[in-house]
């Protein structure tokens, strides 16, 4: 349960990114080459992981500095320069790594059905939207929110991303 948030965030980011960039291609009943699926999934997940790392490290660093100021106001960076600073860096790197893996998988599972079954692209899009709904209910556990609201929100984001992807027709 500790790494639920970066896992779900990575999956969600991968799915939404794939929907925006490839819905036009998927809905056009084209077969997406496997090499493109892998390259896109990898590129998308790496970009997402950089953003995740920066956000997570910034959050942990701010918390550590606040704690350090409370403990020793004359030396606010004391904890950051020691073992605690290394620990927060390792936690941010670990969660970014989880985000990379899950982001790759999220993008991959969104596009791969259109490689296997090029004539039924709408199934890929609908499946991705359903998965987003499930991810919304799962993220509600770590955010202490209503699972229905989160699921509906994620489904609406998926539908919006798909429609934008079809309209933009990027790939």
C-alpha positions as CSV (number, residue, x, y, z in Angstrom):
1,X,0.0,0.0,0.0
2,X,3.0,2.3,0.5
3,X,3.7,2.6,-3.2
4,X,0.1,2.7,-4.3
5,X,0.1,6.4,-5.2
6,X,3.1,6.4,-7.6
7,X,1.9,3.2,-9.2
8,X,-1.6,4.5,-9.9
9,X,-0.2,7.9,-10.9
10,X,2.2,6.3,-13.4
11,X,-0.5,4.0,-14.8
12,X,-2.9,6.9,-15.1
13,X,-0.4,9.2,-16.8
14,X,0.6,6.5,-19.2
15,X,-3.0,5.8,-20.2
16,X,-4.0,9.4,-20.6
17,X,-0.8,10.3,-22.5
18,X,-1.4,7.3,-24.9
19,X,-5.0,8.3,-25.4
20,X,-4.2,11.9,-26.3
21,X,-1.4,11.0,-28.7
22,X,-2.8,7.8,-30.2
23,X,-6.6,7.8,-30.1
24,X,-6.7,9.2,-33.6
25,X,-4.6,6.4,-34.9
26,X,-6.3,3.7,-32.8
27,X,-9.8,4.9,-33.8
28,X,-8.8,4.9,-37.5
29,X,-8.5,1.1,-37.3
30,X,-4.8,1.3,-38.0
31,X,-2.3,-1.2,-36.6
32,X,0.2,0.6,-34.4
33,X,3.6,-1.0,-35.0
34,X,5.0,-2.7,-31.9
35,X,8.2,-0.8,-32.1
36,X,6.3,2.5,-31.9
37,X,4.2,1.2,-29.0
38,X,7.4,0.4,-27.1
39,X,9.2,3.7,-28.0
40,X,6.2,5.7,-27.1
41,X,5.6,3.9,-23.8
42,X,9.2,4.3,-22.8
43,X,9.4,8.0,-23.7
44,X,6.1,8.8,-22.1
45,X,7.1,7.0,-18.8
46,X,10.5,8.6,-18.6
47,X,9.1,12.1,-19.0
48,X,6.4,11.3,-16.3
49,X,9.1,10.0,-14.0
50,X,11.1,13.2,-14.2
51,X,8.1,15.2,-13.2
52,X,7.2,12.8,-10.5
53,X,10.7,12.8,-9.0
54,X,10.8,16.6,-9.0
55,X,7.4,16.9,-7.3
56,X,8.1,14.1,-4.7
57,X,11.7,15.3,-3.9
58,X,10.5,18.9,-3.5
59,X,7.7,17.8,-1.2
60,X,10.0,15.7,1.0
61,X,12.7,18.3,1.0
62,X,10.2,21.0,2.2
63,X,9.0,18.7,5.0
64,X,12.5,17.9,6.1
65,X,13.5,21.6,6.1
66,X,10.4,22.5,8.1
67,X,11.2,19.8,10.6
68,X,14.8,20.9,10.8
69,X,13.8,24.6,11.4
70,X,11.6,23.4,14.3
71,X,14.4,21.4,15.9
72,X,17.2,23.9,15.3
73,X,16.2,27.3,13.9
74,X,19.9,28.4,13.6
75,X,20.7,25.6,11.2
76,X,17.7,24.9,8.9
77,X,19.6,22.6,6.5
78,X,21.1,20.4,9.2
79,X,18.9,17.4,8.5
80,X,19.0,17.8,4.8
81,X,22.8,17.5,4.7
82,X,22.8,14.3,6.7
83,X,21.3,10.8,6.6
84,X,17.8,12.1,6.3
85,X,18.6,14.0,3.2
86,X,19.9,10.8,1.6
87,X,16.8,8.9,2.7
88,X,14.4,11.4,1.1
89,X,16.5,11.3,-2.1
90,X,16.3,7.5,-2.2
91,X,12.5,7.6,-1.5
92,X,12.0,10.1,-4.4
93,X,14.1,7.9,-6.7
94,X,12.3,4.7,-5.7
95,X,8.9,6.2,-6.3
96,X,10.0,7.7,-9.6
97,X,11.2,4.3,-10.6
98,X,7.8,2.8,-9.8
99,X,6.2,5.6,-11.8
100,X,8.4,4.7,-14.8
101,X,7.5,1.1,-14.7
102,X,3.8,1.7,-14.2
103,X,3.7,4.6,-16.8
104,X,5.3,2.3,-19.4
105,X,2.7,-0.4,-18.6
106,X,-0.2,2.1,-18.7
107,X,0.8,3.4,-22.1
108,X,1.6,0.0,-23.4
109,X,-1.8,-1.6,-22.4
110,X,-3.6,1.3,-24.0
111,X,-2.0,0.8,-27.4
112,X,-1.2,-2.9,-27.6
113,X,-4.8,-4.1,-28.3
114,X,-4.7,-2.1,-31.5
115,X,-1.6,-3.9,-32.5
116,X,-3.2,-7.3,-31.9
117,X,-6.6,-6.4,-33.3
118,X,-6.3,-3.4,-35.6
119,X,-9.9,-3.4,-36.7
120,X,-11.4,-2.8,-33.3
121,X,-9.6,0.3,-32.0
122,X,-12.7,1.4,-30.1
123,X,-12.2,-1.6,-27.8
124,X,-8.7,-0.2,-26.8
125,X,-10.1,3.2,-26.0
126,X,-13.1,1.8,-24.0
127,X,-10.8,-0.6,-22.1
128,X,-8.4,2.2,-21.2
129,X,-11.3,4.4,-20.0
130,X,-12.7,1.5,-17.8
131,X,-9.2,0.9,-16.4
132,X,-9.0,4.6,-15.6
133,X,-12.3,4.3,-13.6
134,X,-10.8,1.4,-11.6
135,X,-7.7,3.4,-11.0
136,X,-9.8,6.3,-9.8
137,X,-11.5,4.1,-7.2
138,X,-8.1,2.8,-6.1
139,X,-6.5,6.3,-5.7
140,X,-9.5,7.3,-3.5
141,X,-8.0,4.9,-0.9
142,X,-4.8,6.9,-0.5
143,X,-6.5,10.3,-0.8
144,X,-9.3,9.5,1.6
145,X,-12.0,10.5,-0.9
146,X,-15.2,9.0,-2.2
147,X,-14.5,6.2,-4.7
148,X,-17.4,7.0,-6.9
149,X,-16.4,10.6,-7.4
150,X,-12.8,9.6,-8.2
151,X,-13.9,6.9,-10.6
152,X,-16.2,9.2,-12.4
153,X,-13.6,11.9,-12.6
154,X,-11.0,9.5,-14.0
155,X,-13.5,8.2,-16.6
156,X,-14.4,11.7,-17.7
157,X,-10.7,12.5,-18.0
158,X,-10.3,9.4,-20.1
159,X,-13.2,10.3,-22.4
160,X,-11.8,13.9,-22.7
161,X,-8.3,12.6,-23.5
162,X,-9.7,10.2,-26.2
163,X,-11.8,12.9,-27.8
164,X,-8.9,15.3,-27.8
165,X,-6.7,12.6,-29.3
166,X,-9.2,11.8,-32.0
167,X,-9.6,15.5,-32.8
168,X,-5.9,16.3,-32.7
169,X,-4.9,13.1,-34.6
170,X,-1.3,13.5,-33.5
171,X,0.0,10.0,-34.5
